[in-house]
Amino acid sequence: MTMKNIIFTFNIIILFGLFTENVAGQITFVPVETKLQLQEGNNELTCLCSSMTVKFPLKREVKVLTQANFVKTDNQTIQIISLKYDGYNKDTKEENLNNQKELLDIYSKYELEYFKNELGVEVVNHNSQWVVTKSKGWFIWYFKVGKVPTQADTQTEIQLFATTIIRNKILIINAPILTGGDFSKAALIVNDMMESMIISKP
């Protein structure tokens, strides 16, 4: 599938709702510029944005795509973005995992409403779970894509997200699984990214 087709397919399902929006009248999520770089020779993927740098030393084939914030890992397309949040008045630093989980749950519900109400995507069998890896809490959520307003040659069948809080940012890993794709493979890739992530100073 060409990059043009990939972008067209994703246009109806990726996070285009991430402009300043209110949730419950008080919490806002604002996208911040995120840049992905690949270190030659060792497949170490680096994600850079203001006040946050994270690295993913993956033992997989990785290619940074021309579409901003997208990479392809072992032929699975992955989107990595970050958001700044304001209006959440509980401490989400380090050991405050319950507060992190609560905020990430709020964010996931906001995105689900955006998928349904703004994009017209049918959300089927939504599931979520909280996972702690190497003392880092991750909120995992996914759903099957039902009816969509625009048909394409290749549709996204499942949306898989892994989200975590780093300092005052939410880091989002999104793995859209296309029709005929392998959910287990995509989940393993996302899990590898979660397990291998190294947080660096800016």
Accessible surface in RSA format (square Angstrom, percent):
REM  Atomic radii and reference values for relative SASA: ProtOr
REM  Chains: A
REM  Algorithm: Lee & Richards
REM  Probe-radius: 1.40
REM  Slices: 20
REM RES _ NUM      All-atoms   Total-Side   Main-Chain    Non-polar    All polar
REM                ABS   REL    ABS   REL    ABS   REL    ABS   REL    ABS   REL
RES MET A   1   110.86  57.4  30.91  20.5  79.95 190.4  41.55  35.3  69.31  91.8
RES THR A   2    84.54  60.1  76.38  77.4   8.16  19.5  81.17 109.0   3.37   5.1
RES MET A   3    54.09  28.0  45.79  30.3   8.30  19.8  45.17  38.4   8.92  11.8
RES LYS A   4   169.50  82.7 161.37  99.0   8.13  19.3 107.51  96.8  61.99  66.0
RES ASN A   5    62.97  43.4  62.50  60.4   0.47   1.1   6.79  16.3  56.18  54.3
RES ILE A   6     8.82   5.0   8.82   6.6   0.00   0.0   8.82   6.3   0.00   0.0
RES ILE A   7    51.62  29.4  50.14  37.4   1.48   3.6  51.44  37.0   0.18   0.5
RES PHE A   8    98.78  49.4  95.51  59.2   3.27   8.5  96.49  58.5   2.29   6.6
RES THR A   9     4.69   3.3   3.25   3.3   1.44   3.4   1.62   2.2   3.07   4.6
RES PHE A  10     3.94   2.0   3.94   2.4   0.00   0.0   3.94   2.4   0.00   0.0
RES ASN A  11    64.36  44.4  55.67  53.8   8.69  20.9  16.50  39.7  47.86  46.3
RES ILE A  12    29.38  16.7  28.63  21.3   0.75   1.8  29.38  21.2   0.00   0.0
RES ILE A  13     1.31   0.7   1.31   1.0   0.00   0.0   1.31   0.9   0.00   0.0
RES ILE A  14     6.70   3.8   6.53   4.9   0.17   0.4   6.53   4.7   0.17   0.5
RES LEU A  15    12.80   7.1   0.09   0.1  12.71  31.9   0.44   0.3  12.36  33.3
RES PHE A  16    83.22  41.6  77.18  47.8   6.04  15.7  78.41  47.5   4.81  13.8
RES GLY A  17     2.73   3.4   0.00   N/A   2.73   3.4   2.62   7.2   0.11   0.2
RES LEU A  18     8.16   4.5   6.43   4.6   1.73   4.3   6.83   4.8   1.33   3.6
RES PHE A  19   135.45  67.8 134.67  83.4   0.78   2.0 135.41  82.1   0.03   0.1
RES THR A  20    91.05  64.8  68.90  69.8  22.15  52.8  50.12  67.3  40.93  61.9
RES GLU A  21    75.65  43.4  72.43  54.8   3.22   7.7   7.49  14.5  68.17  55.7
RES ASN A  22    99.12  68.4  75.15  72.6  23.97  57.7  17.98  43.3  81.14  78.4
RES VAL A  23    20.92  13.8  17.66  16.0   3.25   7.8  20.92  18.2   0.00   0.0
RES ALA A  24    91.29  83.9  40.40  62.3  50.89 115.8  62.26  87.7  29.03  76.9
RES GLY A  25    68.06  83.9   0.00   N/A  68.06  83.9  31.86  87.4  36.19  81.1
RES GLN A  26   107.16  59.9  90.82  66.4  16.35  38.9  27.48  58.5  79.69  60.4
RES ILE A  27     3.35   1.9   3.35   2.5   0.00   0.0   3.35   2.4   0.00   0.0
RES THR A  28    26.16  18.6  26.09  26.4   0.07   0.2  20.15  27.1   6.01   9.1
RES PHE A  29     0.30   0.1   0.09   0.1   0.21   0.5   0.09   0.1   0.21   0.6
RES VAL A  30    47.87  31.5  47.87  43.3   0.00   0.0  47.87  41.6   0.00   0.0
RES PRO A  31    54.98  40.1  40.72  37.1  14.26  51.8  40.90  33.8  14.07  87.5
RES VAL A  32    33.78  22.2  19.56  17.7  14.22  34.3  26.02  22.6   7.76  21.0
RES GLU A  33   158.36  90.9 135.09 102.2  23.27  55.4  60.15 116.3  98.21  80.2
RES THR A  34    14.19  10.1   0.62   0.6  13.58  32.4   0.48   0.6  13.72  20.7
RES LYS A  35   121.38  59.2 117.89  72.3   3.49   8.3  73.26  65.9  48.12  51.3
RES LEU A  36    18.06  10.1   2.56   1.8  15.50  39.0   2.56   1.8  15.50  41.7
RES GLN A  37    79.44  44.4  76.29  55.8   3.16   7.5  25.26  53.8  54.18  41.1
RES LEU A  38    53.07  29.6  30.34  21.7  22.73  57.2  30.69  21.6  22.38  60.2
RES GLN A  39    97.80  54.7  87.95  64.3   9.85  23.4  33.44  71.2  64.36  48.8
RES GLU A  40   159.44  91.5 139.24 105.3  20.20  48.1  64.89 125.5  94.55  77.2
RES GLY A  41    87.46 107.9   0.00   N/A  87.46 107.9  43.18 118.5  44.28  99.2
RES ASN A  42    76.71  52.9  55.95  54.1  20.76  50.0  40.45  97.4  36.26  35.0
RES ASN A  43    46.33  31.9  46.23  44.7   0.10   0.2   4.64  11.2  41.69  40.3
RES GLU A  44    27.44  15.8  27.44  20.8   0.00   0.0   0.86   1.7  26.58  21.7
RES LEU A  45     0.04   0.0   0.04   0.0   0.00   0.0   0.04   0.0   0.00   0.0
RES THR A  46    16.36  11.6  16.36  16.6   0.00   0.0   7.88  10.6   8.48  12.8
RES CYS A  47     0.03   0.0   0.03   0.0   0.00   0.0   0.00   0.0   0.03   0.0
RES LEU A  48    59.13  32.9  57.30  41.0   1.83   4.6  57.33  40.3   1.80   4.8
RES CYS A  49    16.77  12.7   0.00   0.0  16.77  39.4   9.70  24.6   7.07   7.6
RES SER A  50    77.29  65.3  58.96  78.7  18.33  42.2  58.33 124.2  18.97  26.6
RES SER A  51    45.06  38.1  34.03  45.4  11.03  25.4  37.93  80.8   7.13  10.0
RES MET A  52     0.00   0.0   0.00   0.0   0.00   0.0   0.00   0.0   0.00   0.0
RES THR A  53    14.77  10.5  14.77  15.0   0.00   0.0   8.86  11.9   5.91   8.9
RES VAL A  54     0.00   0.0   0.00   0.0   0.00   0.0   0.00   0.0   0.00   0.0
RES LYS A  55    68.01  33.2  68.01  41.7   0.00   0.0  18.04  16.2  49.97  53.2
RES PHE A  56     0.00   0.0   0.00   0.0   0.00   0.0   0.00   0.0   0.00   0.0
RES PRO A  57    50.06  36.5  37.60  34.3  12.46  45.3  38.98  32.2  11.08  68.9
RES LEU A  58     6.98   3.9   1.71   1.2   5.27  13.2   3.13   2.2   3.85  10.4
RES LYS A  59   210.06 102.5 171.29 105.1  38.76  92.3 124.19 111.8  85.87  91.5
RES ARG A  60    51.11  21.5  41.61  21.2   9.50  22.6  16.28  22.3  34.83  21.1
RES GLU A  61   130.79  75.1 124.28  94.0   6.51  15.5  43.17  83.5  87.62  71.5
RES VAL A  62    10.37   6.8   0.00   0.0  10.37  25.0   0.00   0.0  10.37  28.1
RES LYS A  63   132.81  64.8 131.33  80.6   1.48   3.5  76.43  68.8  56.38  60.1
RES VAL A  64    53.92  35.5  35.76  32.4  18.16  43.8  35.76  31.1  18.16  49.3
RES LEU A  65    19.30  10.8   9.72   7.0   9.58  24.1  11.58   8.1   7.73  20.8
RES THR A  66   131.98  93.9  96.64  98.0  35.34  84.2  92.87 124.7  39.11  59.1
RES GLN A  67    50.02  28.0  46.25  33.8   3.77   9.0   6.56  14.0  43.46  33.0
RES ALA A  68    75.44  69.4  58.04  89.6  17.40  39.6  68.01  95.8   7.43  19.7
RES ASN A  69    38.26  26.4  30.76  29.7   7.50  18.1   0.05   0.1  38.22  36.9
RES PHE A  70     4.44   2.2   4.09   2.5   0.35   0.9   4.09   2.5   0.35   1.0
RES VAL A  71     0.00   0.0   0.00   0.0   0.00   0.0   0.00   0.0   0.00   0.0
RES LYS A  72    52.94  25.8  51.00  31.3   1.94   4.6  21.14  19.0  31.81  33.9
RES THR A  73     0.04   0.0   0.04   0.0   0.00   0.0   0.00   0.0   0.04   0.1
RES ASP A  74    41.16  28.8  32.74  32.6   8.42  19.9  16.88  39.7  24.27  24.2
RES ASN A  75   119.23  82.2  95.37  92.2  23.86  57.4  19.97  48.1  99.25  95.9
RES GLN A  76    18.99  10.6  16.78  12.3   2.21   5.3   3.08   6.6  15.91  12.1
RES THR A  77    12.69   9.0  10.31  10.5   2.39   5.7   2.81   3.8   9.89  14.9
RES ILE A  78     0.00   0.0   0.00   0.0   0.00   0.0   0.00   0.0   0.00   0.0
RES GLN A  79    10.46   5.9  10.31   7.5   0.16   0.4   0.11   0.2  10.36   7.9
RES ILE A  80     0.00   0.0   0.00   0.0   0.00   0.0   0.00   0.0   0.00   0.0
RES ILE A  81    14.72   8.4  14.72  11.0   0.00   0.0  14.72  10.6   0.00   0.0
RES SER A  82     0.30   0.3   0.00   0.0   0.30   0.7   0.00   0.0   0.30   0.4
RES LEU A  83     0.02   0.0   0.02   0.0   0.00   0.0   0.02   0.0   0.00   0.0
RES LYS A  84    82.94  40.5  82.94  50.9   0.00   0.0  25.91  23.3  57.04  60.8
RES TYR A  85    22.96  10.7  16.75   9.5   6.21  16.2  12.81   9.6  10.16  12.5
RES ASP A  86    69.93  49.0  66.06  65.7   3.87   9.2  26.86  63.2  43.07  42.9
RES GLY A  87    33.39  41.2   0.00   N/A  33.39  41.2  20.22  55.5  13.17  29.5
RES TYR A  88    28.87  13.5   9.73   5.5  19.14  49.8  10.84   8.1  18.03  22.2
RES ASN A  89   141.64  97.7 101.20  97.8  40.45  97.4  38.07  91.6 103.57 100.1
RES LYS A  90   109.07  53.2  96.51  59.2  12.56  29.9  67.88  61.1  41.20  43.9
RES ASP A  91    78.99  55.3  63.97  63.7  15.01  35.5  36.99  87.1  41.99  41.9
RES THR A  92     9.35   6.7   5.99   6.1   3.36   8.0   0.16   0.2   9.19  13.9
RES LYS A  93   140.01  68.3 135.40  83.1   4.61  11.0  81.97  73.8  58.03  61.8
RES GLU A  94   144.32  82.9 121.13  91.6  23.19  55.2  54.28 105.0  90.04  73.5
RES GLU A  95   136.35  78.3 110.98  84.0  25.37  60.4  69.53 134.5  66.82  54.6
RES ASN A  96    39.02  26.9  32.35  31.3   6.68  16.1   6.98  16.8  32.04  31.0
RES LEU A  97    47.44  26.4  46.12  33.0   1.32   3.3  46.23  32.5   1.20   3.2
RES ASN A  98   127.07  87.6 118.93 114.9   8.14  19.6  29.68  71.4  97.39  94.1
RES ASN A  99    35.23  24.3  35.04  33.9   0.18   0.4   0.75   1.8  34.47  33.3
RES GLN A 100     2.02   1.1   2.02   1.5   0.00   0.0   0.00   0.0   2.02   1.5
RES LYS A 101    87.45  42.7  87.45  53.7   0.00   0.0  37.21  33.5  50.25  53.5
RES GLU A 102    67.60  38.8  61.34  46.4   6.27  14.9  30.12  58.3  37.48  30.6
RES LEU A 103     0.00   0.0   0.00   0.0   0.00   0.0   0.00   0.0   0.00   0.0
RES LEU A 104     0.00   0.0   0.00   0.0   0.00   0.0   0.00   0.0   0.00   0.0
RES ASP A 105    40.19  28.1  40.19  40.0   0.00   0.0   6.10  14.4  34.08  34.0
RES ILE A 106    44.28  25.2  42.93  32.0   1.35   3.3  43.94  31.6   0.34   0.9
RES TYR A 107     0.00   0.0   0.00   0.0   0.00   0.0   0.00   0.0   0.00   0.0
RES SER A 108     0.74   0.6   0.74   1.0   0.00   0.0   0.00   0.0   0.74   1.0
RES LYS A 109   118.12  57.6 116.59  71.5   1.54   3.7  72.31  65.1  45.82  48.8
RES TYR A 110    26.28  12.3  19.93  11.3   6.36  16.5  25.31  19.0   0.98   1.2
RES GLU A 111     0.08   0.0   0.08   0.1   0.00   0.0   0.00   0.0   0.08   0.1
RES LEU A 112    13.27   7.4  13.27   9.5   0.00   0.0  13.27   9.3   0.00   0.0
RES GLU A 113    80.44  46.2  79.84  60.4   0.60   1.4  40.91  79.1  39.54  32.3
RES TYR A 114    36.87  17.2  33.17  18.9   3.70   9.6  22.06  16.6  14.82  18.3
RES PHE A 115     0.43   0.2   0.43   0.3   0.00   0.0   0.43   0.3   0.00   0.0
RES LYS A 116    90.50  44.1  77.01  47.2  13.49  32.1  34.17  30.8  56.33  60.0
RES ASN A 117   106.81  73.7  73.25  70.8  33.56  80.8  24.53  59.0  82.27  79.5
RES GLU A 118   124.62  71.5  93.55  70.8  31.07  74.0  18.53  35.8 106.09  86.6
RES LEU A 119    31.98  17.8  23.24  16.6   8.74  22.0  28.20  19.8   3.77  10.2
RES GLY A 120    41.31  50.9   0.00   N/A  41.31  50.9  26.08  71.6  15.23  34.1
RES VAL A 121     2.84   1.9   0.00   0.0   2.84   6.8   0.45   0.4   2.39   6.5
RES GLU A 122    79.06  45.4  71.12  53.8   7.94  18.9  33.36  64.5  45.70  37.3
RES VAL A 123    31.64  20.8   7.20   6.5  24.44  58.9   7.20   6.3  24.44  66.3
RES VAL A 124    44.10  29.0  41.00  37.1   3.10   7.5  44.10  38.3   0.00   0.0
RES ASN A 125   110.27  76.0  88.05  85.1  22.23  53.5  27.94  67.2  82.34  79.6
RES HIS A 126    73.59  40.2  48.82  33.9  24.77  63.4  31.00  31.9  42.59  49.6
RES ASN A 127    67.99  46.9  64.41  62.2   3.58   8.6   8.62  20.8  59.37  57.4
RES SER A 128    55.27  46.7  25.88  34.5  29.38  67.7   0.83   1.8  54.44  76.3
RES GLN A 129    96.79  54.1  88.54  64.7   8.25  19.6  29.13  62.0  67.65  51.3
RES TRP A 130    61.18  24.5  33.04  16.0  28.13  66.1  24.87  13.3  36.30  58.9
RES VAL A 131    45.17  29.7  41.53  37.6   3.64   8.8  45.17  39.2   0.00   0.0
RES VAL A 132    73.50  48.4  44.57  40.3  28.93  69.7  44.57  38.7  28.93  78.5
RES THR A 133     9.72   6.9   4.82   4.9   4.89  11.7   8.29  11.1   1.43   2.2
RES LYS A 134   161.97  79.0 120.15  73.7  41.82  99.6  94.96  85.5  67.01  71.4
RES SER A 135    99.88  84.4  75.10 100.2  24.77  57.1  39.68  84.5  60.20  84.3
RES LYS A 136    39.94  19.5  39.74  24.4   0.20   0.5  24.46  22.0  15.48  16.5
RES GLY A 137     0.16   0.2   0.00   N/A   0.16   0.2   0.00   0.0   0.16   0.4
RES TRP A 138     0.02   0.0   0.02   0.0   0.00   0.0   0.00   0.0   0.02   0.0
RES PHE A 139     7.26   3.6   7.26   4.5   0.00   0.0   7.26   4.4   0.00   0.0
RES ILE A 140    13.72   7.8  13.72  10.2   0.00   0.0  13.72   9.9   0.00   0.0
RES TRP A 141     0.00   0.0   0.00   0.0   0.00   0.0   0.00   0.0   0.00   0.0
RES TYR A 142    59.45  27.8  59.45  33.8   0.00   0.0  25.34  19.0  34.11  42.0
RES PHE A 143     0.48   0.2   0.00   0.0   0.48   1.3   0.48   0.3   0.00   0.0
RES LYS A 144    98.64  48.1  96.41  59.2   2.23   5.3  40.40  36.4  58.23  62.0
RES VAL A 145    13.28   8.7   2.50   2.3  10.78  26.0   2.50   2.2  10.78  29.2
RES GLY A 146    28.32  34.9   0.00   N/A  28.32  34.9  16.49  45.3  11.82  26.5
RES LYS A 147   166.08  81.0 158.95  97.5   7.13  17.0 108.33  97.5  57.75  61.5
RES VAL A 148    17.87  11.8   5.72   5.2  12.15  29.3   7.39   6.4  10.48  28.4
RES PRO A 149    88.33  64.4  44.22  40.3  44.11 160.3  57.14  47.2  31.18 193.8
RES THR A 150    55.97  39.8  52.60  53.3   3.37   8.0  31.12  41.8  24.84  37.6
RES GLN A 151   129.53  72.4 108.93  79.6  20.60  49.0  62.63 133.3  66.90  50.7
RES ALA A 152    24.12  22.2   3.80   5.9  20.32  46.2  12.33  17.4  11.79  31.2
RES ASP A 153   149.95 105.0 108.10 107.6  41.85  99.0  38.03  89.5 111.93 111.6
RES THR A 154    39.94  28.4  36.20  36.7   3.74   8.9  16.16  21.7  23.78  35.9
RES GLN A 155    32.79  18.3  31.36  22.9   1.43   3.4  29.52  62.8   3.26   2.5
RES THR A 156     5.75   4.1   0.93   0.9   4.82  11.5   0.93   1.2   4.82   7.3
RES GLU A 157    58.55  33.6  55.88  42.3   2.67   6.4  14.89  28.8  43.66  35.6
RES ILE A 158    31.71  18.0  31.71  23.6   0.00   0.0  31.71  22.8   0.00   0.0
RES GLN A 159     0.00   0.0   0.00   0.0   0.00   0.0   0.00   0.0   0.00   0.0
RES LEU A 160     4.97   2.8   4.97   3.6   0.00   0.0   4.97   3.5   0.00   0.0
RES PHE A 161     0.06   0.0   0.00   0.0   0.06   0.2   0.06   0.0   0.00   0.0
RES ALA A 162     0.03   0.0   0.00   0.0   0.03   0.1   0.00   0.0   0.03   0.1
RES THR A 163     0.00   0.0   0.00   0.0   0.00   0.0   0.00   0.0   0.00   0.0
RES THR A 164     0.00   0.0   0.00   0.0   0.00   0.0   0.00   0.0   0.00   0.0
RES ILE A 165     3.36   1.9   1.23   0.9   2.14   5.1   1.23   0.9   2.14   5.8
RES ILE A 166     3.77   2.1   2.71   2.0   1.06   2.6   3.77   2.7   0.00   0.0
RES ARG A 167   103.50  43.5  80.41  41.0  23.08  55.0  53.72  73.4  49.78  30.2
RES ASN A 168    62.53  43.1  61.30  59.2   1.22   2.9  32.64  78.6  29.89  28.9
RES LYS A 169     6.83   3.3   6.83   4.2   0.00   0.0   0.63   0.6   6.20   6.6
RES ILE A 170     0.00   0.0   0.00   0.0   0.00   0.0   0.00   0.0   0.00   0.0
RES LEU A 171     0.00   0.0   0.00   0.0   0.00   0.0   0.00   0.0   0.00   0.0
RES ILE A 172     0.06   0.0   0.04   0.0   0.02   0.1   0.04   0.0   0.02   0.1
RES ILE A 173     0.04   0.0   0.00   0.0   0.04   0.1   0.00   0.0   0.04   0.1
RES ASN A 174     0.24   0.2   0.24   0.2   0.00   0.0   0.24   0.6   0.00   0.0
RES ALA A 175     0.00   0.0   0.00   0.0   0.00   0.0   0.00   0.0   0.00   0.0
RES PRO A 176     2.47   1.8   0.00   0.0   2.47   9.0   0.00   0.0   2.47  15.4
RES ILE A 177     3.41   1.9   3.00   2.2   0.41   1.0   3.41   2.5   0.00   0.0
RES LEU A 178    41.80  23.3  38.79  27.7   3.01   7.6  38.79  27.2   3.01   8.1
RES THR A 179    87.25  62.1  68.86  69.8  18.39  43.8  60.46  81.2  26.79  40.5
RES GLY A 180    76.04  93.8   0.00   N/A  76.04  93.8  40.98 112.4  35.07  78.5
RES GLY A 181    45.95  56.7   0.00   N/A  45.95  56.7  22.91  62.9  23.04  51.6
RES ASP A 182    79.93  56.0  68.41  68.1  11.52  27.2  26.13  61.5  53.80  53.7
RES PHE A 183    66.09  33.1  61.61  38.2   4.49  11.7  61.61  37.4   4.49  12.8
RES SER A 184    72.19  61.0  67.77  90.4   4.42  10.2  32.48  69.2  39.71  55.6
RES LYS A 185    78.69  38.4  75.34  46.2   3.34   8.0  46.24  41.6  32.44  34.6
RES ALA A 186     0.00   0.0   0.00   0.0   0.00   0.0   0.00   0.0   0.00   0.0
RES ALA A 187    34.14  31.4  29.10  44.9   5.04  11.5  30.25  42.6   3.90  10.3
RES LEU A 188   107.21  59.7 106.78  76.4   0.43   1.1 107.16  75.3   0.05   0.1
RES ILE A 189     0.00   0.0   0.00   0.0   0.00   0.0   0.00   0.0   0.00   0.0
RES VAL A 190     3.97   2.6   3.97   3.6   0.00   0.0   3.97   3.5   0.00   0.0
RES ASN A 191    58.49  40.3  57.96  56.0   0.53   1.3  13.37  32.2  45.12  43.6
RES ASP A 192    49.66  34.8  47.30  47.1   2.37   5.6  11.19  26.3  38.48  38.4
RES MET A 193     0.00   0.0   0.00   0.0   0.00   0.0   0.00   0.0   0.00   0.0
RES MET A 194    12.27   6.4   6.76   4.5   5.51  13.1   3.56   3.0   8.71  11.5
RES GLU A 195    63.61  36.5  62.67  47.4   0.94   2.2  26.55  51.3  37.07  30.3
RES SER A 196    24.98  21.1  16.08  21.5   8.90  20.5  22.30  47.5   2.68   3.8
RES MET A 197    24.07  12.5   4.10   2.7  19.97  47.6   4.10   3.5  19.97  26.5
RES ILE A 198    89.21  50.8  85.94  64.0   3.27   7.9  89.21  64.2   0.00   0.0
RES ILE A 199    71.69  40.8  43.56  32.5  28.13  67.8  43.56  31.4  28.13  76.3
RES SER A 200    28.88  24.4  22.47  30.0   6.42  14.8  22.07  47.0   6.81   9.5
RES LYS A 201   179.21  87.4 162.12  99.5  17.09  40.7 104.59  94.1  74.62  79.5
RES PRO A 202   112.41  81.9  54.31  49.5  58.10 211.2  79.77  65.9  32.64 202.8
END  Absolute sums over single chains surface
CHAIN  1 A    10020.3       8006.1       2014.2       5181.5       4838.8
END  Absolute sums over all chains
TOTAL         10020.3       8006.1       2014.2       5181.5       4838.8
